């Protein structure tokens, strides 16, 4: 058996981080859009003219999946999978994994919670179409936390290469 070099795990750890960011945020978005889609379909069944308003609310929990995918692509580009050397030390791999985790976990949880708020907002718009603006603000407040996680992961992933390890 050849000598094992711990640095060969760096790329695997970084890939794990990228995969977790895309998968967990994507799972949260899929669950969230599914939940809101059910509520939206019920409203549109009763009042087809509401489609445009409920569609916007339906799409909100899907943004976390996009954010997770963005972090995954940025990580893959930085570690050389999408071009470049692919030389990632064990320490850098751990840093990439850690940098992806905020988007992974917050993406999963916030998409599911935003869906609950969006379902309530869809119900509000179904009963009071004139309250659409207020109904948009409710799930948008949850989006704030997904954006904060995106910023943390984005800044961390983008700056790992500049850290001397």
TORKOL-4160 file (C-alpha; in steps of 0.2 Angstrom, whole numbers, padded with zeros to 4 digits, m for minus):
165
<pt num="1" X="0000" Y="0000" Z="0000"/>
<pt num="2" X="0007" Y="0017" Z="m0005"/>
<pt num="3" X="0010" Y="0030" Z="0008"/>
<pt num="4" X="m0006" Y="0040" Z="0012"/>
<pt num="5" X="m0004" Y="0059" Z="0010"/>
<pt num="6" X="m0017" Y="0069" Z="0021"/>
<pt num="7" X="m0016" Y="0083" Z="0008"/>
<pt num="8" X="m0025" Y="0072" Z="m0005"/>
<pt num="9" X="m0041" Y="0074" Z="0006"/>
<pt num="10" X="m0041" Y="0093" Z="0003"/>
<pt num="11" X="m0050" Y="0092" Z="m0013"/>
<pt num="12" X="m0062" Y="0079" Z="m0006"/>
<pt num="13" X="m0067" Y="0090" Z="0008"/>
<pt num="14" X="m0069" Y="0105" Z="m0003"/>
<pt num="15" X="m0080" Y="0095" Z="m0014"/>
<pt num="16" X="m0090" Y="0089" Z="0001"/>
<pt num="17" X="m0093" Y="0108" Z="0005"/>
<pt num="18" X="m0098" Y="0112" Z="m0012"/>
<pt num="19" X="m0110" Y="0097" Z="m0013"/>
<pt num="20" X="m0118" Y="0101" Z="0004"/>
<pt num="21" X="m0121" Y="0119" Z="m0001"/>
<pt num="22" X="m0130" Y="0114" Z="m0017"/>
<pt num="23" X="m0139" Y="0099" Z="m0010"/>
<pt num="24" X="m0145" Y="0106" Z="0007"/>
<pt num="25" X="m0151" Y="0123" Z="0000"/>
<pt num="26" X="m0158" Y="0114" Z="m0015"/>
<pt num="27" X="m0168" Y="0101" Z="m0004"/>
<pt num="28" X="m0175" Y="0116" Z="0006"/>
<pt num="29" X="m0180" Y="0125" Z="m0009"/>
<pt num="30" X="m0188" Y="0109" Z="m0017"/>
<pt num="31" X="m0198" Y="0106" Z="m0001"/>
<pt num="32" X="m0202" Y="0125" Z="0000"/>
<pt num="33" X="m0208" Y="0127" Z="m0017"/>
<pt num="34" X="m0218" Y="0111" Z="m0016"/>
<pt num="35" X="m0227" Y="0117" Z="m0001"/>
<pt num="36" X="m0231" Y="0134" Z="m0008"/>
<pt num="37" X="m0236" Y="0126" Z="m0025"/>
<pt num="38" X="m0249" Y="0116" Z="m0016"/>
<pt num="39" X="m0256" Y="0132" Z="m0008"/>
<pt num="40" X="m0255" Y="0142" Z="m0024"/>
<pt num="41" X="m0264" Y="0129" Z="m0034"/>
<pt num="42" X="m0278" Y="0129" Z="m0022"/>
<pt num="43" X="m0280" Y="0148" Z="m0023"/>
<pt num="44" X="m0279" Y="0147" Z="m0042"/>
<pt num="45" X="m0292" Y="0134" Z="m0043"/>
<pt num="46" X="m0304" Y="0145" Z="m0035"/>
<pt num="47" X="m0298" Y="0161" Z="m0043"/>
<pt num="48" X="m0288" Y="0159" Z="m0059"/>
<pt num="49" X="m0284" Y="0178" Z="m0060"/>
<pt num="50" X="m0274" Y="0176" Z="m0044"/>
<pt num="51" X="m0260" Y="0166" Z="m0053"/>
<pt num="52" X="m0248" Y="0181" Z="m0055"/>
<pt num="53" X="m0249" Y="0186" Z="m0037"/>
<pt num="54" X="m0247" Y="0168" Z="m0030"/>
<pt num="55" X="m0233" Y="0164" Z="m0042"/>
<pt num="56" X="m0222" Y="0177" Z="m0035"/>
<pt num="57" X="m0225" Y="0170" Z="m0017"/>
<pt num="58" X="m0223" Y="0153" Z="m0024"/>
<pt num="59" X="m0205" Y="0156" Z="m0031"/>
<pt num="60" X="m0198" Y="0164" Z="m0015"/>
<pt num="61" X="m0192" Y="0148" Z="m0006"/>
<pt num="62" X="m0183" Y="0143" Z="m0022"/>
<pt num="63" X="m0170" Y="0157" Z="m0020"/>
<pt num="64" X="m0160" Y="0147" Z="m0007"/>
<pt num="65" X="m0157" Y="0133" Z="m0020"/>
<pt num="66" X="m0150" Y="0146" Z="m0032"/>
<pt num="67" X="m0139" Y="0153" Z="m0018"/>
<pt num="68" X="m0132" Y="0136" Z="m0014"/>
<pt num="69" X="m0128" Y="0132" Z="m0032"/>
<pt num="70" X="m0119" Y="0149" Z="m0033"/>
<pt num="71" X="m0108" Y="0144" Z="m0018"/>
<pt num="72" X="m0105" Y="0127" Z="m0025"/>
<pt num="73" X="m0100" Y="0134" Z="m0042"/>
<pt num="74" X="m0088" Y="0147" Z="m0034"/>
<pt num="75" X="m0080" Y="0133" Z="m0024"/>
<pt num="76" X="m0078" Y="0122" Z="m0039"/>
<pt num="77" X="m0070" Y="0136" Z="m0049"/>
<pt num="78" X="m0058" Y="0140" Z="m0034"/>
<pt num="79" X="m0052" Y="0122" Z="m0031"/>
<pt num="80" X="m0049" Y="0119" Z="m0050"/>
<pt num="81" X="m0063" Y="0107" Z="m0054"/>
<pt num="82" X="m0070" Y="0120" Z="m0067"/>
<pt num="83" X="m0052" Y="0123" Z="m0073"/>
<pt num="84" X="m0036" Y="0126" Z="m0064"/>
<pt num="85" X="m0023" Y="0116" Z="m0055"/>
<pt num="86" X="m0034" Y="0107" Z="m0042"/>
<pt num="87" X="m0021" Y="0108" Z="m0029"/>
<pt num="88" X="m0030" Y="0110" Z="m0013"/>
<pt num="89" X="m0021" Y="0106" Z="0004"/>
<pt num="90" X="m0030" Y="0097" Z="0018"/>
<pt num="91" X="m0031" Y="0114" Z="0028"/>
<pt num="92" X="m0038" Y="0123" Z="0013"/>
<pt num="93" X="m0051" Y="0109" Z="0010"/>
<pt num="94" X="m0057" Y="0111" Z="0028"/>
<pt num="95" X="m0058" Y="0129" Z="0025"/>
<pt num="96" X="m0069" Y="0127" Z="0010"/>
<pt num="97" X="m0080" Y="0114" Z="0019"/>
<pt num="98" X="m0082" Y="0127" Z="0033"/>
<pt num="99" X="m0086" Y="0141" Z="0021"/>
<pt num="100" X="m0099" Y="0131" Z="0013"/>
<pt num="101" X="m0108" Y="0126" Z="0028"/>
<pt num="102" X="m0118" Y="0143" Z="0032"/>
<pt num="103" X="m0126" Y="0142" Z="0015"/>
<pt num="104" X="m0129" Y="0123" Z="0017"/>
<pt num="105" X="m0138" Y="0124" Z="0034"/>
<pt num="106" X="m0146" Y="0141" Z="0033"/>
<pt num="107" X="m0152" Y="0137" Z="0015"/>
<pt num="108" X="m0161" Y="0121" Z="0021"/>
<pt num="109" X="m0169" Y="0129" Z="0036"/>
<pt num="110" X="m0174" Y="0146" Z="0029"/>
<pt num="111" X="m0182" Y="0139" Z="0013"/>
<pt num="112" X="m0193" Y="0128" Z="0023"/>
<pt num="113" X="m0197" Y="0142" Z="0035"/>
<pt num="114" X="m0200" Y="0154" Z="0021"/>
<pt num="115" X="m0212" Y="0142" Z="0013"/>
<pt num="116" X="m0222" Y="0142" Z="0029"/>
<pt num="117" X="m0223" Y="0161" Z="0028"/>
<pt num="118" X="m0226" Y="0161" Z="0010"/>
<pt num="119" X="m0241" Y="0149" Z="0012"/>
<pt num="120" X="m0248" Y="0161" Z="0025"/>
<pt num="121" X="m0246" Y="0175" Z="0013"/>
<pt num="122" X="m0254" Y="0166" Z="m0001"/>
<pt num="123" X="m0269" Y="0163" Z="0010"/>
<pt num="124" X="m0269" Y="0182" Z="0015"/>
<pt num="125" X="m0269" Y="0186" Z="m0004"/>
<pt num="126" X="m0283" Y="0174" Z="m0008"/>
<pt num="127" X="m0294" Y="0183" Z="0005"/>
<pt num="128" X="m0287" Y="0201" Z="0003"/>
<pt num="129" X="m0279" Y="0203" Z="m0014"/>
<pt num="130" X="m0277" Y="0222" Z="m0010"/>
<pt num="131" X="m0264" Y="0216" Z="0003"/>
<pt num="132" X="m0252" Y="0209" Z="m0009"/>
<pt num="133" X="m0238" Y="0221" Z="m0004"/>
<pt num="134" X="m0239" Y="0217" Z="0014"/>
<pt num="135" X="m0240" Y="0198" Z="0010"/>
<pt num="136" X="m0224" Y="0199" Z="0001"/>
<pt num="137" X="m0215" Y="0207" Z="0015"/>
<pt num="138" X="m0219" Y="0193" Z="0027"/>
<pt num="139" X="m0209" Y="0179" Z="0018"/>
<pt num="140" X="m0196" Y="0192" Z="0012"/>
<pt num="141" X="m0191" Y="0194" Z="0030"/>
<pt num="142" X="m0185" Y="0176" Z="0031"/>
<pt num="143" X="m0175" Y="0178" Z="0015"/>
<pt num="144" X="m0164" Y="0191" Z="0024"/>
<pt num="145" X="m0156" Y="0176" Z="0033"/>
<pt num="146" X="m0153" Y="0166" Z="0017"/>
<pt num="147" X="m0145" Y="0182" Z="0010"/>
<pt num="148" X="m0134" Y="0184" Z="0026"/>
<pt num="149" X="m0128" Y="0166" Z="0024"/>
<pt num="150" X="m0125" Y="0168" Z="0006"/>
<pt num="151" X="m0114" Y="0183" Z="0010"/>
<pt num="152" X="m0104" Y="0174" Z="0023"/>
<pt num="153" X="m0101" Y="0159" Z="0012"/>
<pt num="154" X="m0097" Y="0170" Z="m0003"/>
<pt num="155" X="m0084" Y="0180" Z="0006"/>
<pt num="156" X="m0076" Y="0165" Z="0014"/>
<pt num="157" X="m0075" Y="0155" Z="m0001"/>
<pt num="158" X="m0069" Y="0169" Z="m0012"/>
<pt num="159" X="m0055" Y="0173" Z="0001"/>
<pt num="160" X="m0048" Y="0156" Z="0005"/>
<pt num="161" X="m0035" Y="0157" Z="m0008"/>
<pt num="162" X="m0027" Y="0172" Z="m0001"/>
<pt num="163" X="m0025" Y="0164" Z="0016"/>
<pt num="164" X="m0007" Y="0158" Z="0019"/>
<pt num="165" X="m0008" Y="0140" Z="0025"/>
